[in-house]
Amino acid sequence: MALIEVLANLESDPALLTETFQLIRAETLESVSVSALDPDALPPDRRDNFSLTRSIGDEWLRSGGSALLAVPSAASPESLNYLLNPLHADATGVGIAWRQQLNYDRRLFHIR
């Protein structure tokens, strides 16, 4: 999912990307609070309405209602991204299980 998000949000020349990226697997304790956005409650133009989606995220942060927020991916609607509120008390229950440095497959960017 992370690679799809990189491709969807790429705003510069892909040739300028570093050769590697860091893949991280996070794990959470069962007690960590999680909220979820209902995809059906979002307007159809959410992919292009950055001010709307940003305001939803900002309000979630301000409210402090949960440590994690599950949001549908715009690039892959059947997938979820999780936002972390590092200031929430439950955030200490989220940790890195492992991380790995990987090479980008340059074919994703049509770079040889």
Protein Blocks (a to p, Z undefined) as FASTA:
>chain_A
ZZmmmmmmocbdfklpcfbdcdddddddfklccddddfklpcfklmmmmmlmmmmmmmmm
mnomafbdcdddfklmmbccddddfkbmklmmpccfbdcdddddfklnopZZ
